Amino acid sequence: MWQDYIGIIPGVAAAILGVVTLMTRDMPRWQIAIVIALTVIAVGSMSLSQWWILHKKAAEQAKRTEIEERFGQFIGQGESLITLLVSHLDQPVPETQLNEWATKTETFLQTLGVSYVTRFRSGTGLNTSLSLNGADAAHNSYWLGMRSRLIRLHAFASEFAGQIPSDPSPNPPEQ
């Protein structure tokens, strides 16, 4: 973006003023040396400052990309688990797998801040009256919890991508 490069204007101005000053005649050598030194310092500090700004921006973007990738991994794993849960309604709930996923996800979210963990656990604002057809209470409870957490992860990923969260909520499958 052009705003990233606006900081070079003072350095360029200093360099131009230095060259113009050096073009004047009848200047003692010590003044020429000072003009050259100050011009080099101005251009050097401007270049270093600009490099630092761009370096910092690239590092922040790399971190954002890494976080977005982690969200994608957790979403993919969660969707696989919810599919496993729904496709095996006649078997016990795979509580260990579901709880391990939630723990790993919360550990990652903790690195982003406590509010992410709190929002991840919360069903506020979500439809919590949905249920699976033909499922027992345990399957319904875990399905609803997984569904809520996946919706939250989609919202977090959208926030990091700078998008307005859409409603990624899956409808309950027909049985």
C-alpha positions, 0 to 999 in steps of 0.5 A: 500500500502506498501508505507504507512508503509515505515515510520515505518523503523526509529522507528523500527531502533531506537528500535533495536538500543535501545535493542542492546545498552541495551544489552551491559554491564557496562552501568550506570543506567542513560544511560539505562534510557535515552536509554529506554526513547529515544527508547520509544519516537522514537517508540511512535512518529513513531506510532503516525505519521503512525496512522495519515497518515493512518487516513488522507488517510481514511478520504480523501477516505471517502470524495471522496466516498461521492462526487462520491455518490453525483455525482451519485445522480445528474446524476440519477435525471438528467437522470430522468428529461431528460426522462421526458422532452423527453417523454412529447414533447406535454406538456410545458417544466418542466422548474421549475424542470429542473432549480431546479435540475441545481441550486442544482447541481451547489450549490454542485459543488460550494463546489468543486470549481468554475471551476466545475460550469464553466465547468458544464455550458459550452458546449465547446467541445460537439456537440451542433448541435443535436436536438430531432426529432419532438420537438419544440425549447424550448424542444430542448434547454432544452434537449441539456442543460441537455445532456451537463450537464449530460456529464459533471457530468459523466466526473467529476465522472470519474475524482473523481474515477480516471478513464479516462472519457468515452463518456457517451453522449446519442444519441437523441432518435428516434421519 
